[in-house]
Amino acid sequence: MDIVAIICVREDQDYLTNCLVHLIKNDVSYAIIDNGMGEAGRAVIKLSRFRKRLVSYTELPFTGTVELRRQLEKKEEVIANLGADWVIHLDVDEIMHSYHEEETLNQAITRVAHEGYNVIDFDEFVFLPIEEEYQNSNNGIPRLHWYYFFQPNTSRLMRARKRCSGLTTLSPSDIGWGGGHRLYGNEIHLAKETFVLRHYIIRNREHAFTKYFRRVFSEAELAIGWHNNRIGYPRESYAFPSSDRLRMLQNPKSRAFDRSDPKTLHYWQW
């Protein structure tokens, strides 16, 4: 099956190699939206081993503020021009797979599609660099062990869909808009099983501070209540929590995740 991940990249090119390596290993191609990712990131996608799975490259000039609606509009524009069977809305600091050991993402999506579903929901596991920093190591899945299961509500990460399903991430109204995590349309056939979304949200504590404390968000989006869990927290909020509040994978590549203690807030809000 032809599956394409749509990735908008700005300043997080330090995640790019792992992200693309994982997609290639999982037989998934990708479309890159350059939102000002810099020459280092552009050099990565020009490498022959990455260029062969690049199906689309477009630019979305960065205006100085984070404009999520604008990014999603560009993603939907790219999707409309693809010939893929399925598409994935993916951020560069995320890794996706099913819960079945050794099953590739392509195999998993193909299996779900053959069962008649057109949308897959994901469980989000947020990894923190407790013992070592995130490394862009060319291995796909980083060597991080500590995580928490983030689930403020259910069916919140409808990130993979059949391309010709007529669904979109763009809500007809800003009220209750899902920020790219939910889909809108009349023909949502949601798979009964969920997949895994590993979110390597920060590379180290200082990165958390620069990523959220210093980031400038669109005033229009802030005015309607978007990004509220990313602003207004002091520097000390980003100190890592004690390990007893987290879960650990003995093997970073394991898929044996613990969902028994869902968190409704991110760690800097605890």
N, C-alpha and C positions, 0 to 999 in steps of 0.2 A: 504493500500500500504506500502511496505517495503522501508523506506527512511533512509539513513545514512548520517550524517554530518561528514566530515573528518576535524579534527582539529589538527594543529601542535602547540605544546605548549613548550615554553622555560621558560622565566622569568616572564610571566604574569599569573601565577597560581592564583593571587589575583582575577582574573575574573572568574575562573573556575566554582565555585559553581553556580553563576547566569546563566552562559552559559548552564550548564548541566541541571539545574532545568527547564529552559525554554524549552529545547529540549524534556525533558521527558513530560512536560505538553502538548507539541505539537505533541506527538506520533512519535518522531524522535529518532532513535538510533544514536550512534556515534562511530567513530574510532579515537583513540588517537595516535598521533605521538609524542613521547617524545624526544624533542630536547634539553634536559637538564633542565627540568622544576623543578627539586628539589624534596626533600622528602615530602614537604607540599602538592604539587600537586599530587604526587603519592598516598599519603594517602587519598586524596579526592576520587579518582577514585576506590579505594579499598573498600570504604563504600558500604554496601549492596544495598542501594537505588540507587546508581550510577552504580555499577558493573553490575546490571541486564540489562542495556541497552548498555553496552560496548561490541561491536562486534569484535573489533580488537585493539590490543596494540602493537606498534612497536617502536623501538628506532632509532633515528637518532642523533648520537653523535654531540654535539656542538663543533665547531673547533675554536671558539673565534671570528668569524666574522659572520654577517648575510649573509646567502647564499640562496637567494630566489629560484633560479633555482633548487638547490639541494632539497629544501623542496617540491617544486612542483613535481619533479621527484619521490620523495618518495610517495607523495599523489597519483599520477597516478598508482604507483605500488600497493598501498593498494587498490585502486578502482578496479583494474583488478582482484583482488582476492576476491572481495565481490560478494554476490549473490543478492544485493539490486536491487530494481526497479529503484530508483532515488538516486542520490548522490548530496551532497551540499558541496561546497568549503567554509568553514567557519573559521574565525579567532575567537579566544577565547574572544575578546572584542567586539563581534558583536551579535546582536539579530535580528532575521528575522521573518517576518509575512506578511500576505496580508493586503490590506487596508480595508477588510471587518471585522467589529467588531465581536468578539467572534469566528471567524473562526480559527481553528487550522492550523498550517503550513502543516500538513499532509493532512487535508481536502482541503486546497487551491491547493497544488501540485496535488493531485488526480483529482480535478476538471479540472485543466489546462491540465493534461495528457489525460483525457477523451475527451478533445476538439481537440486532435491530435497534440499538441505541445510537443517538447522534450527539450526546453531550456526556462528558466525564467530569465529575467533581473531584477535588483534591483535598487531602488532609495536610495541613501546614505544620511542619516541625521546624522550629527556629533554633538554629545551632549558634552557640556562643563559643568564642575562642578562649576558653578558660585556661587550658594548660599550654597551648601554643597558638600563635597567630594563624589566621587563614593564609594558606600558601597557594599560589597559582601554579600548581605543580605538574600540569600536563597529564594528570591521571584521571581527570574527570571528577571523582568524588574526593574532596579534601579529607585530611586526617584529623577531623574533629569528632569528639565523642559526646559532648554534653549538649542537651537540647531540652526544649519544652514544647508541648503540644498546644498550639494556639488555635482556639476555636471560639471566637466571640459569638458565633451563631452557626447553624448548620447550612449545608448546601451553599456555601459562600464562595467557593473557588471553582467556578465552571470554566476552566481554562482550556479545555480541549473540545473541539466540536467538528462535526462534519461540515465541510466548507459550504456546500450547496444547500444547507438546511434553512437558509433564510433568517438565521439568527444574528444578533449583533451585540456588542458590548455597549452601544450607545443608547441610553435610555431616552425616551421621548420627553422626559421631564428631569430636571436637576434634583427634584425632591426624591429622596430614597435611592438615588443613583448608586450603582455598585462599584464605581471606580475601576471598571475593567474586570472585576472579579465575577460578576453575574452576567447572564445573558438575557436578552429580551427578544420576544417573538412568540408565535402561536404554536410552534411545533417542537417544543423541548421534550425529548425523550431521554430522561436522565438515567444513566447506568446505575444499577443497584449497588455495584461495588464502587468504592472510592480508590483513588491512587494516592501516591505519596508526593508531596512537594517539600523538598528540603530547602529551607531558606537560610542562606548564609548571610544574615542580615548585616553583619559588620565584620571587618577583618581584625580589629583590635578595639580597645576602649577609645582611643583617640579618634579612630575613624567614626565611631558612633557620635562623638561630639561634633566633628566637622560635618558629618552627613546630615544630622538633624538640627543641631543647635544653630549652625551657620547657614543652613540652606534657606533660600528665599522662595516662598511659594506664591503662586498667583493670588493677587488680592481678590479677584472675582471668585476664585474657588474657596478661599478662606471665608469669604462673606456668606457662602451658603453651607458652611460647616464641614467642608472637606479638609483632610490633613490634620485634624485636631489632635490626633494621637501622636503627632510628630513635632509639635511646637510647644514652647513654653516651659520645658523641663530644664532645670539647672544642670550644670556639668556633673555634679555629684550623683545625679540620678542614673548616670550611665555606668556606675560601678557595678561589677558583675555580682549577681546574687550568690548566696551560699549554695553548695552542691546539693544540699538536702531539698532544695526547691526545684531541682532539675532532674532529668532522667539521663541515663548514659547508655550508649551502644558500646559493647565490649570491642566489637569490630566496626570501624567507621563505615564499612560497606554493607553491614548487615541491614536487613529489612524488617527486623523484629522490633518494631516501634511500640512503645507503651502509650496507649491513649486513655489511661485510667484517670489522669489528672489534667483535664483541659483547662487552659488559661484563657480568660476573656480579655486580658490586658497584656501588653508587651512588658518586658521585664523592667524597663525604666519607669513604668507606671505603678509597679507593685508597692 
